[in-house]
Amino acid sequence: MIFSYSLSAYATLFYGYNEFHFFIRQLIAGIIGIYLMWQVSRFDPEKLIVKLGFTLFLLFMVLMFVMHYLPESMATSAGGAKRWIRLPFFSLSPVEFFKIGFVVFLAWSFSRKFSHTTKVPLVDEMKIFAPYAALFLLAVFLIAVLQNDLGQIFLLGITLALMVVFAGSSFRLFFSLLMGALILAIAVIISSDHQILRIKLWWANAQNFVLSIVPEGLAKSLRVENLPEPYQIHHSLNSIQNGGFFGEGLGNGLIKLGFLSEVHTDIVLAGIAEETGFVGLFFCTLLFCAIIYRIFKIANRSENNVFYLFCVGAGILLSFSFMINAYGISGITPIKGIAVPFYSYGGSSLVANCLAIGMILSISKKAKM
């Protein structure tokens, strides 16, 4: 909430908003999220987790499909595709809630289909996995095609593949899924000009370093000239460099002033690095790692296999969201439009993640000591 105020200075001026516009909206979302977290944590997980998860899964899957056909007055576009449903006083991003329901569905279903003790041939495992592959392709259509958001699909794909392993499948299936996901990702990227541009922007920034450590002949053949300027990556790296060890101080960042105009959203870690430095970013990362550690600890203590897999899936979803964003702003991977859980501005992401944490807290009451 603090950074939604500090880092949104240029955006409030540009759009003519009150200086507290983003802070107040994030504060309201935070209050709603914490209240829901507390209320959900009080329920018996045996009666809550599967019902709530299936509701989120089915309801927001339908909303993602319907959203594409809503008029512009009812749906907000980004990257040439509709990603938010406009409601009174706020905009709703269905994919954020769908991800939580998706993890619950996988936890419930995997606990019945896979076993840690039963070994089956790879062909039989592939047959068992086939319906989940079909479900994932439906998610690809709803998110990557209709919303032009490959980052969320990449995140869901990682979650799906790792949850299969934790559910008891073989590593042969896991590596087979990785190969299939790679082929699918290449196909989606090739078919989207927007995704090709992101790859070009990343390579424009990364090629000098990468090619400096490979043989000269290979470097010449891999070098691409006349690439577009990697504007976002350059300025996010400048922001990190400007922050140094202790930072410029809250509110004193410069890169947010039009260079990265909406740094309070997907580029929030770069803004935190500039204003609080390495120390502040390290502290924020440490807090996040503490949450992930507690989630996996609760998973390890859960005797119910559905609860165990849900906690694992939620931990994977949150941790990879953080890592994908961090790798993007540092130029290691292409930048993806994935919010940093609990840090990026966005009410839907915050409330959805609070719901997930509330469900995990509910499960923790049933976990063995």
Secondary structure, DSSP 8 states (H G I E B T S, - for coil): -HHHHHTTHHHHHHHT--TTHHHHHHHHHHHHHHHHHHHHHTS-HHHHHHHHHHHHHHHHHHHHHHHTTS-TTTEEEETTEEEEEEETTEEE-HHHHHHHHHHHHHHHHHHHH--SS----HHHHHHHHHHHHHHHHHHIIIIIITS--HHHHHHHHHHHHHHHHHHT--HHHHHHHHHHHHHHHHHHHHT-HHHHHHHHHHHHHHHHHHHTTS-HHHHHHH---S----HHHHHHHHHHHHHTTT-S-TT--STTTTTTTTTTTTTHHHHHHHHHHHHHHHHHHHHHHHHHHHHHHHHHH--SHHHHHHHHHHHHHHHHHHHHHHHHHTTSS-------TTTSS-HHHHHHHHHHHHHHHHHHTTS--
